[in-house]
Amino acid sequence: MDAGDGGTPAARGSLRGRVFDARSGAPVVAFAIALWRRDGIALSRMIAPASFIDASGAYEITDLDQGTYEVVAMAAGYAGSGYAVAQVDTSPVQADFALRAGARIEGIVTDGATRRPIAGATISLEGRRGVAPNLPFAPLSPEAETGADGRFTLEQVPPDAMSLHADKEGYLTRIVTLGPLSEEGDHPPLAIALTPRASGDDASVELTGIGAVLEAQPEWLAVRGVIPGGGAADAGLVSGDQILAIDGTPVVRLGYEGAIGVIRGPEGTLVVLRIRRDGREGDVAVTRKRVRH
């Protein structure tokens, strides 16, 4: 536990609020709340996951360190909420959540070489949004498997989900950027072509992006490597570069997953990165390309 002057324990904070149905306003009686501690754009592991049963939909989490948190609410029958950013200090902080049914995504997965449908491919959400804590009232992450016709349906997808994975043994995993999602209703159908994995091929993943390995730091994204043939390599980015802003928006405002979501996008489009290298800053335009790693 942190201590103040003279060894006095630092004051603790708390988070409270209500969880309710966005359409009716009725309380959600059984739900889960999960938190991540945030330092700039860097996040801790999930902390303080807790389940609640309350007739009024109320919750309270106490004994929190002071600081910035990202908070999400989840309940069976609903999509996970968007992430609220809460600044916890010594006074109780309010964070309410309106839950909705979420988006519905349909699509088909085919073999990129033969164009035939692929049965038994696993479709799941990527990243932190696709992981729910193992709690009685936290829904499982949306996941589906393609049928004999290669088709799938994902239900209860949260509106800020970034992308999905399509996995099948013998193929490169395909990461597909979703783009804007509605809070409820159907997403335009997806057509996903998987690339057969050649014998001896070191690559395991295929996605559209800038082709760089990125790591979250408190105030920037650190470039830890670039993929040969990717847009980042073509634009001259190197390991050690610091990404400060994306298309004019500071990464500290976007957060890690938000920043990654903005960097990814349609193949052939440009993203402008504010780069710091050896104390100097400048803008670099990078072309998004399909890359393998």
C-alpha atoms as a printed R data frame, in Angstrom:
    type eleno elety resid chain resno       x       y       z
1   ATOM     1    CA   MET     A     1   0.000   0.000   0.000
2   ATOM     2    CA   ASP     A     2   1.236   3.494  -0.845
3   ATOM     3    CA   ALA     A     3   2.132   5.753   2.061
4   ATOM     4    CA   GLY     A     4   2.068   9.508   2.400
5   ATOM     5    CA   ASP     A     5   4.264  11.715   4.584
6   ATOM     6    CA   GLY     A     6   5.289  10.116   7.871
7   ATOM     7    CA   GLY     A     7   4.207   6.650   6.735
8   ATOM     8    CA   THR     A     8   0.500   7.473   6.695
9   ATOM     9    CA   PRO     A     9  -1.305   5.196   4.212
10  ATOM    10    CA   ALA     A    10  -2.421   7.015   1.052
11  ATOM    11    CA   ALA     A    11  -6.142   7.758   0.870
12  ATOM    12    CA   ARG     A    12  -8.158   5.291  -1.183
13  ATOM    13    CA   GLY     A    13 -10.912   5.901  -3.704
14  ATOM    14    CA   SER     A    14 -14.143   4.256  -4.844
15  ATOM    15    CA   LEU     A    15 -16.288   3.861  -7.924
16  ATOM    16    CA   ARG     A    16 -20.062   3.582  -7.938
17  ATOM    17    CA   GLY     A    17 -22.954   3.810 -10.353
18  ATOM    18    CA   ARG     A    18 -25.926   2.108 -11.978
19  ATOM    19    CA   VAL     A    19 -26.293  -0.365 -14.819
20  ATOM    20    CA   PHE     A    20 -29.551  -0.191 -16.765
21  ATOM    21    CA   ASP     A    21 -31.256  -1.179 -20.022
22  ATOM    22    CA   ALA     A    22 -30.688   1.606 -22.556
23  ATOM    23    CA   ARG     A    23 -34.098   1.189 -24.206
24  ATOM    24    CA   SER     A    24 -36.389   0.839 -21.204
25  ATOM    25    CA   GLY     A    25 -34.342   2.467 -18.462
26  ATOM    26    CA   ALA     A    26 -35.049  -0.572 -16.278
27  ATOM    27    CA   PRO     A    27 -32.219  -1.657 -13.972
28  ATOM    28    CA   VAL     A    28 -30.057  -4.600 -14.977
29  ATOM    29    CA   VAL     A    29 -30.189  -6.724 -11.848
30  ATOM    30    CA   ALA     A    30 -27.260  -9.123 -12.453
31  ATOM    31    CA   PHE     A    31 -24.057  -7.814 -14.025
32  ATOM    32    CA   ALA     A    32 -20.277  -7.609 -13.779
33  ATOM    33    CA   ILE     A    33 -17.885  -4.657 -13.624
34  ATOM    34    CA   ALA     A    34 -14.227  -4.874 -14.695
35  ATOM    35    CA   LEU     A    35 -11.475  -2.259 -14.447
36  ATOM    36    CA   TRP     A    36  -8.040  -1.588 -15.905
37  ATOM    37    CA   ARG     A    37  -5.589   0.895 -14.382
38  ATOM    38    CA   ARG     A    38  -4.370   3.367 -17.012
39  ATOM    39    CA   ASP     A    39  -1.051   5.214 -17.162
40  ATOM    40    CA   GLY     A    40  -1.242   7.427 -20.248
41  ATOM    41    CA   ILE     A    41  -2.095   4.892 -22.941
42  ATOM    42    CA   ALA     A    42  -0.531   1.922 -21.137
43  ATOM    43    CA   LEU     A    43  -2.926  -0.385 -19.278
44  ATOM    44    CA   SER     A    44  -2.494  -2.788 -16.394
45  ATOM    45    CA   ARG     A    45  -3.922  -6.266 -16.355
46  ATOM    46    CA   MET     A    46  -7.614  -6.459 -15.545
47  ATOM    47    CA   ILE     A    47  -8.140  -5.647 -11.869
48  ATOM    48    CA   ALA     A    48 -11.062  -5.721  -9.460
49  ATOM    49    CA   PRO     A    49 -13.489  -7.744 -11.594
50  ATOM    50    CA   ALA     A    50 -16.658  -8.172  -9.545
51  ATOM    51    CA   SER     A    51 -20.186  -9.535  -9.928
52  ATOM    52    CA   PHE     A    52 -23.249  -7.798  -8.539
53  ATOM    53    CA   ILE     A    53 -26.924  -8.603  -7.933
54  ATOM    54    CA   ASP     A    54 -28.930  -5.532  -7.051
55  ATOM    55    CA   ALA     A    55 -32.593  -4.773  -7.699
56  ATOM    56    CA   SER     A    56 -31.788  -1.164  -8.556
57  ATOM    57    CA   GLY     A    57 -28.797  -1.997 -10.758
58  ATOM    58    CA   ALA     A    58 -26.405  -0.271  -8.355
59  ATOM    59    CA   TYR     A    59 -22.789  -1.187  -7.687
60  ATOM    60    CA   GLU     A    60 -19.851   0.121  -5.663
61  ATOM    61    CA   ILE     A    61 -16.180  -0.852  -5.771
62  ATOM    62    CA   THR     A    62 -14.076   0.463  -2.899
63  ATOM    63    CA   ASP     A    63 -10.446   0.514  -1.756
64  ATOM    64    CA   LEU     A    64  -9.051   1.618  -5.123
65  ATOM    65    CA   ASP     A    65  -5.699   3.319  -5.609
66  ATOM    66    CA   GLN     A    66  -6.042   6.868  -6.844
67  ATOM    67    CA   GLY     A    67  -5.521   7.203 -10.602
68  ATOM    68    CA   THR     A    68  -7.126   6.770 -14.008
69  ATOM    69    CA   TYR     A    69  -9.154   3.653 -14.795
70  ATOM    70    CA   GLU     A    70 -11.017   2.236 -17.767
71  ATOM    71    CA   VAL     A    71 -14.258   0.586 -16.694
72  ATOM    72    CA   VAL     A    72 -16.684  -1.719 -18.485
73  ATOM    73    CA   ALA     A    73 -20.040  -3.264 -17.519
74  ATOM    74    CA   MET     A    74 -21.251  -6.643 -18.804
75  ATOM    75    CA   ALA     A    75 -24.438  -8.651 -18.406
76  ATOM    76    CA   ALA     A    76 -25.948 -11.739 -20.001
77  ATOM    77    CA   GLY     A    77 -28.196 -10.857 -22.933
78  ATOM    78    CA   TYR     A    78 -26.353  -7.599 -23.683
79  ATOM    79    CA   ALA     A    79 -23.222  -6.480 -25.461
80  ATOM    80    CA   GLY     A    80 -20.469  -5.208 -23.220
81  ATOM    81    CA   SER     A    81 -20.644  -1.482 -22.577
82  ATOM    82    CA   GLY     A    82 -18.257   1.038 -24.038
83  ATOM    83    CA   TYR     A    83 -15.239   1.843 -21.861
84  ATOM    84    CA   ALA     A    84 -15.704   4.697 -19.417
85  ATOM    85    CA   VAL     A    85 -12.584   6.563 -18.306
86  ATOM    86    CA   ALA     A    86 -12.814   7.333 -14.569
87  ATOM    87    CA   GLN     A    87 -10.428   9.535 -12.600
88  ATOM    88    CA   VAL     A    88 -10.499   8.027  -9.103
89  ATOM    89    CA   ASP     A    89  -9.515  10.205  -6.133
90  ATOM    90    CA   THR     A    90 -10.594  10.331  -2.494
91  ATOM    91    CA   SER     A    91 -14.215  11.207  -3.331
92  ATOM    92    CA   PRO     A    92 -16.601   8.590  -4.765
93  ATOM    93    CA   VAL     A    93 -16.627   8.640  -8.581
94  ATOM    94    CA   GLN     A    94 -19.849   7.977 -10.509
95  ATOM    95    CA   ALA     A    95 -19.875   5.810 -13.655
96  ATOM    96    CA   ASP     A    96 -23.257   4.686 -15.026
97  ATOM    97    CA   PHE     A    97 -23.701   2.221 -17.895
98  ATOM    98    CA   ALA     A    98 -26.572   1.862 -20.368
99  ATOM    99    CA   LEU     A    99 -26.454  -1.627 -21.914
100 ATOM   100    CA   ARG     A   100 -27.720  -2.494 -25.383
101 ATOM   101    CA   ALA     A   101 -28.123  -5.625 -27.491
102 ATOM   102    CA   GLY     A   102 -25.080  -4.779 -29.602
103 ATOM   103    CA   ALA     A   103 -24.369  -5.308 -33.272
104 ATOM   104    CA   ARG     A   104 -25.036  -8.455 -35.296
105 ATOM   105    CA   ILE     A   105 -22.355  -9.451 -37.798
106 ATOM   106    CA   GLU     A   106 -22.887 -12.015 -40.546
107 ATOM   107    CA   GLY     A   107 -20.357 -13.148 -43.089
108 ATOM   108    CA   ILE     A   108 -18.757 -15.894 -45.108
109 ATOM   109    CA   VAL     A   109 -15.231 -17.341 -44.944
110 ATOM   110    CA   THR     A   110 -13.677 -18.753 -48.101
111 ATOM   111    CA   ASP     A   111 -10.375 -20.207 -49.278
112 ATOM   112    CA   GLY     A   112  -8.447 -17.376 -50.922
113 ATOM   113    CA   ALA     A   113  -7.001 -19.740 -53.535
114 ATOM   114    CA   THR     A   114 -10.000 -21.905 -54.482
115 ATOM   115    CA   ARG     A   115 -12.771 -19.482 -53.373
116 ATOM   116    CA   ARG     A   116 -14.600 -22.420 -51.799
117 ATOM   117    CA   PRO     A   117 -16.350 -21.935 -48.440
118 ATOM   118    CA   ILE     A   118 -14.413 -22.996 -45.339
119 ATOM   119    CA   ALA     A   119 -16.297 -24.925 -42.657
120 ATOM   120    CA   GLY     A   120 -15.192 -24.951 -39.023
121 ATOM   121    CA   ALA     A   121 -13.350 -21.614 -39.022
122 ATOM   122    CA   THR     A   122 -13.474 -19.844 -35.633
123 ATOM   123    CA   ILE     A   123 -14.583 -16.205 -35.629
124 ATOM   124    CA   SER     A   124 -13.850 -14.143 -32.505
125 ATOM   125    CA   LEU     A   125 -13.266 -10.572 -31.400
126 ATOM   126    CA   GLU     A   126  -9.682  -9.390 -31.116
127 ATOM   127    CA   GLY     A   127  -8.031  -7.685 -28.172
128 ATOM   128    CA   ARG     A   128  -9.156  -6.604 -24.723
129 ATOM   129    CA   ARG     A   129 -12.753  -6.054 -25.834
130 ATOM   130    CA   GLY     A   130 -12.942  -9.723 -26.731
131 ATOM   131    CA   VAL     A   131 -12.040 -10.915 -23.236
132 ATOM   132    CA   ALA     A   132 -14.632 -11.145 -20.472
133 ATOM   133    CA   PRO     A   133 -13.716 -12.008 -16.891
134 ATOM   134    CA   ASN     A   134 -14.708 -15.420 -15.575
135 ATOM   135    CA   LEU     A   135 -17.623 -14.160 -13.515
136 ATOM   136    CA   PRO     A   136 -21.154 -15.528 -13.082
137 ATOM   137    CA   PHE     A   137 -22.831 -12.594 -14.833
138 ATOM   138    CA   ALA     A   138 -20.204 -11.706 -17.443
139 ATOM   139    CA   PRO     A   139 -21.222 -12.965 -20.898
140 ATOM   140    CA   LEU     A   140 -18.809 -15.001 -22.955
141 ATOM   141    CA   SER     A   141 -17.009 -13.086 -25.660
142 ATOM   142    CA   PRO     A   142 -18.959 -13.240 -28.937
143 ATOM   143    CA   GLU     A   143 -17.630 -16.177 -30.920
144 ATOM   144    CA   ALA     A   144 -18.918 -18.280 -33.808
145 ATOM   145    CA   GLU     A   145 -17.899 -21.153 -36.057
146 ATOM   146    CA   THR     A   146 -18.581 -21.296 -39.767
147 ATOM   147    CA   GLY     A   147 -21.000 -23.884 -41.067
148 ATOM   148    CA   ALA     A   148 -20.650 -26.161 -44.084
149 ATOM   149    CA   ASP     A   149 -21.469 -23.161 -46.293
150 ATOM   150    CA   GLY     A   150 -18.728 -21.065 -44.681
151 ATOM   151    CA   ARG     A   151 -21.217 -18.671 -43.102
152 ATOM   152    CA   PHE     A   152 -21.200 -17.317 -39.545
153 ATOM   153    CA   THR     A   153 -23.129 -14.965 -37.274
154 ATOM   154    CA   LEU     A   154 -21.751 -13.006 -34.309
155 ATOM   155    CA   GLU     A   155 -24.274 -11.614 -31.835
156 ATOM   156    CA   GLN     A   156 -24.004  -8.976 -29.083
157 ATOM   157    CA   VAL     A   157 -20.889  -7.296 -30.476
158 ATOM   158    CA   PRO     A   158 -20.045  -4.092 -28.539
159 ATOM   159    CA   PRO     A   159 -20.005  -0.892 -30.620
160 ATOM   160    CA   ASP     A   160 -16.361  -0.136 -29.914
161 ATOM   161    CA   ALA     A   161 -15.075  -3.578 -30.932
162 ATOM   162    CA   MET     A   162 -12.009  -2.997 -33.085
163 ATOM   163    CA   SER     A   163 -11.632  -6.087 -35.267
164 ATOM   164    CA   LEU     A   164 -12.196  -9.817 -35.467
165 ATOM   165    CA   HIS     A   165 -10.067 -12.917 -35.923
166 ATOM   166    CA   ALA     A   166 -10.810 -15.661 -38.440
167 ATOM   167    CA   ASP     A   167  -8.855 -18.833 -37.564
168 ATOM   168    CA   LYS     A   168  -8.650 -22.193 -39.300
169 ATOM   169    CA   GLU     A   169  -5.893 -24.787 -39.133
170 ATOM   170    CA   GLY     A   170  -3.830 -24.754 -42.306
171 ATOM   171    CA   TYR     A   171  -4.467 -21.054 -42.996
172 ATOM   172    CA   LEU     A   172  -3.018 -17.729 -41.898
173 ATOM   173    CA   THR     A   173  -5.118 -16.099 -39.185
174 ATOM   174    CA   ARG     A   174  -6.904 -13.133 -40.749
175 ATOM   175    CA   ILE     A   175  -7.508  -9.987 -38.679
176 ATOM   176    CA   VAL     A   176 -10.333  -7.893 -40.152
177 ATOM   177    CA   THR     A   177 -10.868  -4.283 -39.060
178 ATOM   178    CA   LEU     A   178 -14.568  -3.737 -38.368
179 ATOM   179    CA   GLY     A   179 -14.849   0.041 -38.626
180 ATOM   180    CA   PRO     A   180 -17.825   1.852 -37.053
181 ATOM   181    CA   LEU     A   181 -20.435  -0.425 -35.455
182 ATOM   182    CA   SER     A   182 -23.996   0.401 -34.521
183 ATOM   183    CA   GLU     A   183 -25.074   0.049 -30.902
184 ATOM   184    CA   GLU     A   184 -27.823  -2.271 -32.118
185 ATOM   185    CA   GLY     A   185 -28.686  -3.768 -35.500
186 ATOM   186    CA   ASP     A   186 -26.996  -5.465 -38.429
187 ATOM   187    CA   HIS     A   187 -23.498  -4.770 -39.689
188 ATOM   188    CA   PRO     A   188 -22.897  -5.012 -43.475
189 ATOM   189    CA   PRO     A   189 -22.032  -8.635 -44.348
190 ATOM   190    CA   LEU     A   190 -18.346  -9.553 -44.341
191 ATOM   191    CA   ALA     A   191 -16.523 -11.656 -46.926
192 ATOM   192    CA   ILE     A   192 -13.275 -13.023 -45.502
193 ATOM   193    CA   ALA     A   193 -10.780 -14.888 -47.697
194 ATOM   194    CA   LEU     A   194  -8.168 -16.935 -45.824
195 ATOM   195    CA   THR     A   195  -4.715 -17.507 -47.277
196 ATOM   196    CA   PRO     A   196  -3.489 -21.134 -47.184
197 ATOM   197    CA   ARG     A   197  -0.376 -21.445 -45.037
198 ATOM   198    CA   ALA     A   198   2.525 -22.750 -47.077
199 ATOM   199    CA   SER     A   199   4.839 -25.406 -45.685
200 ATOM   200    CA   GLY     A   200   7.747 -23.758 -43.878
201 ATOM   201    CA   ASP     A   201   6.068 -20.335 -43.883
202 ATOM   202    CA   ASP     A   202   7.024 -18.467 -40.686
203 ATOM   203    CA   ALA     A   203   4.074 -16.072 -40.991
204 ATOM   204    CA   SER     A   204   0.943 -16.898 -38.986
205 ATOM   205    CA   VAL     A   205  -1.176 -13.706 -39.210
206 ATOM   206    CA   GLU     A   206  -2.421 -11.573 -42.092
207 ATOM   207    CA   LEU     A   207  -3.905  -8.104 -41.610
208 ATOM   208    CA   THR     A   208  -4.167  -4.660 -43.173
209 ATOM   209    CA   GLY     A   209  -2.145  -2.015 -41.339
210 ATOM   210    CA   ILE     A   210   1.156  -0.187 -41.392
211 ATOM   211    CA   GLY     A   211   3.302  -3.255 -40.747
212 ATOM   212    CA   ALA     A   212   4.903  -2.282 -37.442
213 ATOM   213    CA   VAL     A   213   5.228  -3.942 -34.042
214 ATOM   214    CA   LEU     A   214   3.990  -1.377 -31.484
215 ATOM   215    CA   GLU     A   215   4.237  -1.208 -27.689
216 ATOM   216    CA   ALA     A   216   2.285   1.108 -25.388
217 ATOM   217    CA   GLN     A   217   4.263   3.636 -23.359
218 ATOM   218    CA   PRO     A   218   2.644   6.195 -21.020
219 ATOM   219    CA   GLU     A   219   2.622   8.996 -23.629
220 ATOM   220    CA   TRP     A   220   3.391   7.391 -26.983
221 ATOM   221    CA   LEU     A   221   3.435   4.186 -29.018
222 ATOM   222    CA   ALA     A   222   6.933   2.780 -29.338
223 ATOM   223    CA   VAL     A   223   7.927   1.160 -32.630
224 ATOM   224    CA   ARG     A   224   9.642  -2.116 -31.704
225 ATOM   225    CA   GLY     A   225  10.082  -3.395 -35.234
226 ATOM   226    CA   VAL     A   226   8.875  -3.017 -38.819
227 ATOM   227    CA   ILE     A   227   7.796  -5.728 -41.235
228 ATOM   228    CA   PRO     A   228   9.710  -5.807 -44.544
229 ATOM   229    CA   GLY     A   229   7.464  -4.727 -47.402
230 ATOM   230    CA   GLY     A   230   4.968  -3.011 -45.085
231 ATOM   231    CA   GLY     A   231   3.953   0.636 -45.218
232 ATOM   232    CA   ALA     A   232   6.009   1.549 -42.140
233 ATOM   233    CA   ALA     A   233   9.193   0.158 -43.700
234 ATOM   234    CA   ASP     A   234   8.432   1.908 -46.998
235 ATOM   235    CA   ALA     A   235   7.959   5.232 -45.131
236 ATOM   236    CA   GLY     A   236  11.297   4.872 -43.327
237 ATOM   237    CA   LEU     A   237  10.067   4.097 -39.808
238 ATOM   238    CA   VAL     A   238  12.593   2.276 -37.643
239 ATOM   239    CA   SER     A   239  12.689   0.568 -34.279
240 ATOM   240    CA   GLY     A   240  12.854   3.175 -31.510
241 ATOM   241    CA   ASP     A   241  10.592   5.707 -33.221
242 ATOM   242    CA   GLN     A   242   7.872   7.183 -31.006
243 ATOM   243    CA   ILE     A   243   4.346   7.704 -32.393
244 ATOM   244    CA   LEU     A   244   2.861  10.762 -30.677
245 ATOM   245    CA   ALA     A   245  -0.297  11.372 -32.746
246 ATOM   246    CA   ILE     A   246  -2.349   9.690 -35.461
247 ATOM   247    CA   ASP     A   247  -4.108  11.813 -38.069
248 ATOM   248    CA   GLY     A   248  -3.637  14.780 -35.737
249 ATOM   249    CA   THR     A   249  -5.067  13.162 -32.588
250 ATOM   250    CA   PRO     A   250  -2.631  12.531 -29.694
251 ATOM   251    CA   VAL     A   251  -2.321   8.866 -28.801
252 ATOM   252    CA   VAL     A   252  -2.833   9.711 -25.113
253 ATOM   253    CA   ARG     A   253  -6.363  10.781 -26.041
254 ATOM   254    CA   LEU     A   254  -7.033   7.708 -28.169
255 ATOM   255    CA   GLY     A   255  -5.739   5.089 -25.712
256 ATOM   256    CA   TYR     A   256  -3.906   1.975 -26.879
257 ATOM   257    CA   GLU     A   257  -6.717   0.090 -28.576
258 ATOM   258    CA   GLY     A   258  -8.203   3.279 -29.987
259 ATOM   259    CA   ALA     A   259  -4.821   4.143 -31.492
260 ATOM   260    CA   ILE     A   260  -4.428   0.696 -33.027
261 ATOM   261    CA   GLY     A   261  -7.952   0.936 -34.438
262 ATOM   262    CA   VAL     A   262  -7.160   4.273 -36.129
263 ATOM   263    CA   ILE     A   263  -3.857   2.992 -37.527
264 ATOM   264    CA   ARG     A   264  -5.585   0.063 -39.181
265 ATOM   265    CA   GLY     A   265  -7.924   0.743 -42.063
266 ATOM   266    CA   PRO     A   266  -8.707  -0.025 -45.705
267 ATOM   267    CA   GLU     A   267  -5.855  -1.285 -47.839
268 ATOM   268    CA   GLY     A   268  -4.207   1.438 -49.927
269 ATOM   269    CA   THR     A   269  -5.287   4.360 -47.729
270 ATOM   270    CA   LEU     A   270  -2.954   6.760 -45.914
271 ATOM   271    CA   VAL     A   271  -2.517   7.437 -42.199
272 ATOM   272    CA   VAL     A   272  -0.409  10.370 -40.975
273 ATOM   273    CA   LEU     A   273   1.756   9.641 -37.929
274 ATOM   274    CA   ARG     A   274   3.487  12.264 -35.779
275 ATOM   275    CA   ILE     A   275   6.891  10.691 -35.147
276 ATOM   276    CA   ARG     A   276   9.582  11.641 -32.644
277 ATOM   277    CA   ARG     A   277  13.107  10.415 -33.315
278 ATOM   278    CA   ASP     A   278  16.259  11.596 -31.546
279 ATOM   279    CA   GLY     A   279  14.324  14.478 -29.999
280 ATOM   280    CA   ARG     A   280  12.966  15.763 -33.323
281 ATOM   281    CA   GLU     A   281   9.323  15.561 -34.399
282 ATOM   282    CA   GLY     A   282   7.734  15.351 -37.824
283 ATOM   283    CA   ASP     A   283   4.738  13.970 -39.703
284 ATOM   284    CA   VAL     A   284   5.078  10.837 -41.811
285 ATOM   285    CA   ALA     A   285   2.394   9.568 -44.225
286 ATOM   286    CA   VAL     A   286   2.189   5.764 -44.198
287 ATOM   287    CA   THR     A   287   0.261   3.622 -46.664
288 ATOM   288    CA   ARG     A   288  -1.811   0.829 -45.172
289 ATOM   289    CA   LYS     A   289  -0.950  -2.481 -46.805
290 ATOM   290    CA   ARG     A   290  -1.835  -6.112 -46.282
291 ATOM   291    CA   VAL     A   291   1.026  -7.649 -44.351
292 ATOM   292    CA   ARG     A   292   1.949 -11.017 -42.907
293 ATOM   293    CA   HIS     A   293   3.928 -11.735 -39.772
